[in-house]
Amino acid sequence: MLVAEILKEKGDAVFSIRPDMRLGEACGELDRLKVGALIVCDADRVVGVLSERDVVRAVARGGAGALEKPVSDYMTADVVFAEPAETVAILMGRMTDRRIRHLPVLRDSRLAGVISIGDVVKCQIAEATREAESLRTYIAAG
C-alpha cells in the first residue's frame, strides 16, 4: 500500500503549532487533540516535530521550567519526511531505523498529511487479513 492510499483513507488533517509556542501550551494541544505529535511550522515551512517523547525529555532535563520555554528548544528539528508514492514497507524501515513514530508527508513541497506508526500497523494488519481471507477462499474452492 502507498502513503497516498493511507492518507486517502485516514484523511489529511495535520495538527501544527508555531515554534515560539510555550512547551506547556503544546502539551495542552497534544492532550486536547489526543495525538502523539504535532508538526511545528513557521509560516508554510515545516521546521520540526514535537512528540510526546520530546516533551518527556524536556521535563526530565529541565524540570517544570521547561514548560515555559518555546517548543523550538525541544522539538526534533531534523525532520524525516514521507512522500505519497512511497510504500508502507519503505516507511516501516525508515521509522525503525530512525526510531520515529510520525512522518510528515510532503506533496509538491507542501505538507499533505502525517503518517503514524499506528497507521502503518493498521495497514499491515488489514493486508495480512486480506491475504489470509484470500487463502481461505482459495483452499475452500480447491
Buried (B, 14 or more C-beta within 10 A) or exposed (E): BBBBEBBEEBEEEBBBBBBEBBBBBBBEBBEEEEBBBBBBBEEEEBBBBBBBBBBEBBBEEBEEEBBEBBBBEBBBEEBBBBBBEBEBEBBBEBBEEEEBBBBBBBBEEEBBBBBBBEBBEBBBEEEEEEEEEEEEEEEEEE
